[in-house]
Amino acid sequence: MTEFSFSCTGVPADAYAAGPTLVVRLRITASEGTRVHALALRCQIRVEPARRGYGDEEAEALADLFGERSRWGSSLNPVQFAQVSVMVPGFTGETETDLVVPCTYDTDIAATRYLRALSGGEVPLLMLFSGTAFTGAGGFHVEPVPWDREAAHRMPVKVWEEMIEQHFPGCGWIRLPRASVDALLAYRSRHALPSWQATVESLLDAVGENAAEERTP
């Protein structure tokens, strides 16, 4: 069996991608002298929250994911970030390749909520590898990439923040059911509101006025 090892040399953002995209730069090493004709690689990327500390404001923002800080001993579980695949061209000994990871700013996604809660520092990432290798000097041998292959990396929070700001400057996203979107469209049309921002602000103002009236004796 060919021995494979993986290390991550960096996780920059793709500045030219149409949407938020990270690029995981991998260094792959095979057993010395082994010819790898191709490598069909799968990678599961997850966040390991227990591998860093958190300030009070971060802890408050993370309460909906992990509960109160007093429970974190049992609730600070890994968060799924992405699953990606890549076909690595042939090499002997060692090679480098990029894993392209499209990202979302959907706040219903746990990884997005986690990243938005961080005010600085690093994101502890763990990459778990599997796949199929085609090896052999005189022909093809098919063998699996062992399931215990992994690599850790600490991505600066600033990389995520700058990537999101590039594509969604000063904005956030909320996913709603179609019925709710239809109701909002109807409200916007009835009140001749010029934008979604104006629509939401109008609703918030109405809620604030009703709350003030209820408090009035």
C-alpha positions, 0 to 999 in steps of 0.5 A: 500500500502506498503511504500518503500524507497531506499538509495544508500550506495556506487557505487564501481567498480567490480574489477573482472568483464570481462568488466567495471562494476559498482555495485550500493549498495542499501538499501531497506526499506519497511513498518514496519512489512510488509513481502516482498516475492520478489521485481522485481525492475527496476532502471533508473540511470542518471547523474544530471550535474547541481548539481556540478561545473566545471572548465574552462577545464571541461567546454571546454570539455563539450561544445559539450554536453551542449554548451557554459557556458553562455547557461548552465542555460537552457542546463545543462540537465540530462544525461541518464546513465543506466537502470538495473533490479534486482530480490530482494529476500524476506525480512521483514523490510529492506534489501540490494542488488546490482545493476550490471551496465555494462559500456561502453567507447564508446565516442558516448554515452553522459554519457561517454563523460561527465565522460571523461570531468571531471578532479576530484570531484564527479559525481552526480547520481540520481536513479529512481525506479519502479517495482512490489512487492509481499507482504503479510503475509498470501498470495501474494499481488501484488502492484507497486513500486511507480514511485516517489521513488528515491535516490541520490548519489555522485560517486567519479570521481576516481572510473570511471577513475580507472575502465576504466584504469583497462580495457582499460589502456591508450586507447580510443574507436571510433565507426565507420560505417562499410564502414569507417572500410573497407576503413581503413582496405584497407588503412592499407593493402596497406601501410603494417601498423602493427597496428591501431595506426600506421594506424591512425598516418599515416593518421594524418601525411598525413593531417598535410603535406597537411595542411602545403603545403596549407599554403606555399606561 
